[in-house]
Amino acid sequence: MTTPVIRASNVSKKVTTNTQSLTILQDVSLQVEQGESIALVGVSGAGKSTLMTLLAGLDTPSTGEIELLGQPLSQLDDDARAALRAESIGFVFQSFLLVPSLTALENVLLPCTIRGEDEDEERGMSLLASVGLTGRETHLPSQLSGGEQQRVAIARAFMTKPQVLFADEPTGNLDQHTAATVIDLLFSLNRDHGTTLILVTHDPALAERCHRTLHLNAGEMVEAA
């Protein structure tokens, strides 16, 4: 029996301010298998992005346990969690987060630099070609459209062959046509690389493409088919 890529057990997240304690997530449990695509949906403030950051080890739950690639995150310190993310996790965000002073190719190669590895320019060029950006390798982000910048971000996310890709509203800043192109791209790369995909989205078209949709409502989870 294979170990789930992600397992969350009774995970809660509470934030305490000077005047009150706010529960963002309440007793969330889920299991994600290798190669699955999961959509996290719900209204703003439902806890989708918070859950994603917890599953990725970017934050820690108030209670409950999360295992990522067989590793209990509560038993890892900050450095060990960062090393696990660098080795096996990819991210795509709504705001692209490209380095303005780096070319498209240099942005795609950045994860190699962060990991202290030699830059695999051939793979970087191949990934840019796979997202339709052949000939744009030397362009700076300011010379690319929003859709092109997001495609660079996706190529960058796949540079290190991640086992899990977390995408937070990856089409949120894109027009409908460009969003459809990016969705097709995400799922084709997901299929070709066998990468597990966790998507936070408001986009019903994107959620429908996933194997499963998990609905969050006021911090509690309700699963749909």
Sequence and secondary structure as in RCSB ss.txt:
>XXXX:A:sequence
MTTPVIRASNVSKKVTTNTQSLTILQDVSLQVEQGESIALVGVSGAGKSTLMTLLAGLDTPSTGEIELLGQPLSQ
LDDDARAALRAESIGFVFQSFLLVPSLTALENVLLPCTIRGEDEDEERGMSLLASVGLTGRETHLPSQLSGGEQQ
RVAIARAFMTKPQVLFADEPTGNLDQHTAATVIDLLFSLNRDHGTTLILVTHDPALAERCHRTLHLNAGEMVEAA
>XXXX:A:secstr
    SEEEEEEEEEEE SS EEEEEEEEEEEE TT EEEEE STTSSHHHHHHHHTTSS  SEEEEEETTEEGGG
S HHHHHHHHHHHEEEEETT    TTS HHHHHHHHHHHTT    HHHHHHHHHHTT TT TT  GGGS HHHHH
HHHHHHHTTT  SEEEEESTTTTS HHHHHHHHHHHHHHHHHHT EEEEE S HHHHHTSSEEEEEETTEEEEE 
